[in-house]
Amino acid sequence: MKTFRHGGAHPRDMKEMSASAKLERIEPPREIVLPVSQHLGAPAKTIVKKGDVVMKGQMVAEANGYVSSPVHSPVSGKVLGIEARPTVLGRFCDHIVIESDGEGRWADKLNQKRGWHEMGADHIRAAIRDAGVVGMGGAGFPTHVKLSPPHDRHIDTLIINGIECEPYITADYRLMLEYARGIAEGVRIIMKVLGLDGAIIGVESNKRDAFEKMRDTLWAEEKIKVELLDVKYPQGAEKQLIEALTGREVPAGKLPLDVGVVVQNVGTAYAIYEAVAEGRPLIERAVTVTGDGVARPANLIVPIGTPLSVLLERQGLDPKTKKIVLGGPMMGMAVPSLDLPVVKGTNGVLALKKIPNYMPGPCIRCGRCIEVCPLRGMAQEMVEAIEKGEVERYQHLHVLDCMECGTCTFACPAHRPIVHHIKRAKAEYHAWKAKKAHEEQK
């Protein structure tokens, strides 16, 4: 089976905890909390105020620039306030707090079927933009931008990412099993927007039933192929998936469109189908709630803005839980508070009672970090430069190209927090570069 050539790791996938749990739509909580920054790019601009009555699907924050995305209310109710709160990354932005009236009344002209076959590409892009669709695999890049490649870039391949290689998470897997037709329709819509005649859907072999479901759904579509890939982490990363399916390598510092490829997650394809064909903005998403810290691991369809506490209490949070992680254990972020809400990029909530308590040791120069790095990075040299504060070397060592997949940290026998160092180094580099530019302007 196909896979990428260099590096990679094989952590235990732990998907058996939630894989058999069918997607279940939950009722919205009494209070919804909507950050205006749920995507890469400029935060959205709030367009409601305290006391306003809002309808389900109504836009409450508009895109604030080209690389931005609007935010919509998943409930009908009243705006309780606009509050500056921290996101999971610790950055403050406006959060729109809405009290649900429990009636779920849709805004006018929404939740209505549309004949997308008669729509032009620009009209479809506008519908995707207005619906607030962003990358659902975690990156959160505004989808309308990704589907608007520059005129000097020729796109000949569309790849749909059904890999879901992060341990524990099974939301995309259940989406493929239960909503395959919607995903397939979303793929057709993307093909029309990009003017392509074909697409490839990649699924790892530990999800063979999802592969078969997608293949059977598309059996009459000669132009859409469904490929089964070997299991290797991080195969769901764009560059690794492109290499596995096409043999093309995306150079350092370049994007998939530079090699003629656009990659979209299966969840994004389904959100595009809902936005364009069903007239529904992105107001809910599939989320896996799992780990040894919950009594009932589950896959849930959750209104955006639902506090994590609501999900964890619903599934039986164990009081002995030591850590809550948004996403999976390899690339996820530990959360400081259960008051944080589900956002567009939240694919999983992981509750852990048993966590390793390693004491990092000195580098033993075994080379394991280099061996497993899918980007052929020199993690040992990177960390040495970071520890010495040699900021000017970061770009030469490709610190900025690191996708923080965590394979180096996973493989390190000395338990060195390599990804932690790299995250810090990226922030240091951008601050150093900004300071240098400011000094040159004087």
Secondary structure as UniProt FT lines:
FT   HELIX           15..17
FT   TURN            18..20
FT   STRAND          23..25
FT   STRAND          31..35
FT   STRAND          45..46
FT   TURN            50..51
FT   STRAND          53..54
FT   STRAND          59..62
FT   STRAND          71..72
FT   STRAND          77..86
FT   TURN            88..89
FT   STRAND          92..100
FT   TURN            108..109
FT   HELIX           116..118
FT   HELIX           121..130
FT   TURN            131..132
FT   TURN            136..139
FT   HELIX           143..146
FT   TURN            151..152
FT   STRAND          157..161
FT   TURN            167..168
FT   HELIX           171..178
FT   HELIX           180..194
FT   STRAND          199..204
FT   HELIX           205..207
FT   HELIX           208..217
FT   TURN            218..220
FT   TURN            222..223
FT   STRAND          224..229
FT   TURN            234..236
FT   HELIX           238..246
FT   TURN            252..253
FT   HELIX           256..259
FT   STRAND          261..265
FT   HELIX           266..277
FT   STRAND          284..290
FT   TURN            292..293
FT   STRAND          298..303
FT   TURN            304..305
FT   HELIX           308..314
FT   TURN            315..316
FT   TURN            319..320
FT   STRAND          323..326
FT   TURN            329..331
FT   STRAND          333..334
FT   TURN            338..339
FT   TURN            344..345
FT   STRAND          348..352
FT   HELIX           368..372
FT   TURN            374..375
FT   HELIX           379..388
FT   HELIX           391..393
FT   TURN            394..398
FT   HELIX           399..401
FT   HELIX           407..411
FT   TURN            413..414
FT   HELIX           418..441
//
